[in-house]
Amino acid sequence: DFLTHYGTIHKTRVAPSQVSSKSKSRIVYVFLAFAIMLFGFAMFYRHATMAEAPLAAQVLVGKYNKSIEEEVNRAGVLFSEMSCRLSKRVNAENIVSYQDNLGQIWGSACGLNRGIFTLAKYPGKTFNCGKLPEDWNAPNGVSDLFKPGRDMIADLGYLDDYMGGVFNTTAGIGPSSCAFQNLAHLWCGEKRFMPWRRTPWASRLGHKPLRGVNLGGLFVLEPWICPGFADWGDEIRDQYTYCKNESVSLSTKTNKLKDHWASFYSEDDFKLMSKYGINTARMPVGWWYFAEATGLDPLHYITPDNDIMVDMDHPITKVISWAYKHNIQIILDLHGAPGSQNGLDNSGIRSMDPDAERWGDNWFFSEDFREMTVMTLKTMTHYINMLNKNGLSNVIMLELMNEPWVFGDMSVVRDFYVDAVTEIRKINNTLPILVCDAFRHDEWHWLLRRRGFSFENIYMDTHLYHAFNPSDVASDNPHDDMMKQITASDMACGYGSLLRYKTCSSLPTMTGEWSLAIDDCMKFLTGSTSSANQFTDFGQCKNLKERNTPQWTALIKDFAARQRAVFEKELGWVFWTWKVDKEASKDISAPLWSYSMAVEAGYFPDNLNTEADVTKGCDHPVDLTKVVLPPPVTN
């Protein structure tokens, strides 16, 4: 029985299907008898649960915030309610500086929709880039616009109409339908424009976007973050196999974990985060830390001696208290679900199935695991309520589950989200909740609308990396490496239209994981196992030392700024990760994954609060005239 390996529901718990019909009848009578009384206490219950979650109830009304009750009570807006508009940053005075963007717009957009578009102001007519409306006075088409001597304000209006026309003529609205080289943005109403302004936690962050780091490797071990923790390999490859390993005594394993929980992070880390302008930390945890309080058997997983629901010295609670002391808000993230939602070591247990497409199947095809996950989330909600009652009110969101497997059935994930939110709202009706998109984008629009997803205070988490797909990492020479870095920077800006689309079509979106890496060369990054490993050697790791130059530093710094530019137009960002252990820090790729090391390397500013407006970072493509490329390799 697979459940015996990954956790079982205690036999003292009675499943709903085991309740007799006679008992069910009694339940119905009891409910009817107390219905009026329950209705009478409804308002009291509402205020009581809000008191347990003071953050979510503290929604400012004013310049930066509007009451969350004013938000459209559904997931996403209709495509017919969206429009593609010229960015307000572009005006008659600076349009000349955007000539490089305009050239790329005409080159890419003129071929869309088979070259034809319509304009709302000219019903019954179609146009193309060579045939524009007569009153635009552009007989040669788009090439006439913005030439010296023309009315720039009028041309800006034509450009706005043109972008809207191409967008409205597109048969299938998608993430790239309103890209236009970052001169346009998808408009879906004021409430979803720069949505961080209207979140319940906005005032906590000083009316700034989420600017955060992940606490990776602390409570869910990952071999690449903590290579010095264990002798990682095929046998010991994740936290589960470390705990289950019988070649080491239980006391030795327990003491090592206790030392790791107590020493890998310290209060000084949060003090430094605050100094750097970080305002949020995402805390990945595994289901096993809440197993006993939930009534589940943690099996081989070793957990702290403290009772997490009452002991303020529990390692997880202690870290949250350090964050609270230094004004760092916490996103509590269920990173590892019962049964493993993705088969990766970051879920607590790694799949050894040679077919990666099946890695998440255990969770996807087990109602028991999904029920146990909901049960765990209910306990985590009670835990957050307990923290609030004890003065630790800095948990601003609960993430239901990290990265459900990308090859799984997203309707199963959607239904799980609906079930989980429904149960959580019975415990805390205002707690902000974060759902992960599982690296899937377009379908969340119809997935959520199909179920009438009408919960409030729900947000979307997406993870955007440039380091894992063959198209990202495949290069075997210095010339292509640098071209790959430049391409990644342009792609980072292109993700702005994806994020805007997600916020408009589904839920306000944050980027909960990202890095500066453009390859998967960090040791153990794709796992410590020799089999069931997704690493493929394309020669991408043999020229890493060639990147230790001022030009590479400038390119990586630009890459960091461009990513943040698009992230901060939505809810914000959380970098993966804050730190790695001493052994991992020796890896040449470490500064691309460790935020603290990246600051030291000059990739990030040492104070985000004094930085100029980073959202302008994608106004222009990378200036290739300032880049000296290594000579290309010829065969």
Beta strands, then each sheet from edge to edge (+ up, - down):
strand 1: 83-86
strand 2: 184-187
strand 3: 210-214
strand 4: 280-286
strand 5: 329-336
strand 6: 395-399
strand 7: 433-436
strand 8: 458-463
strand 9: 509-513
strand 10: 572-575
sheet 1: 1+ 2-
sheet 2: 9+ 8+ 7+ 6+ 5+ 4+ 3+ 10+
end
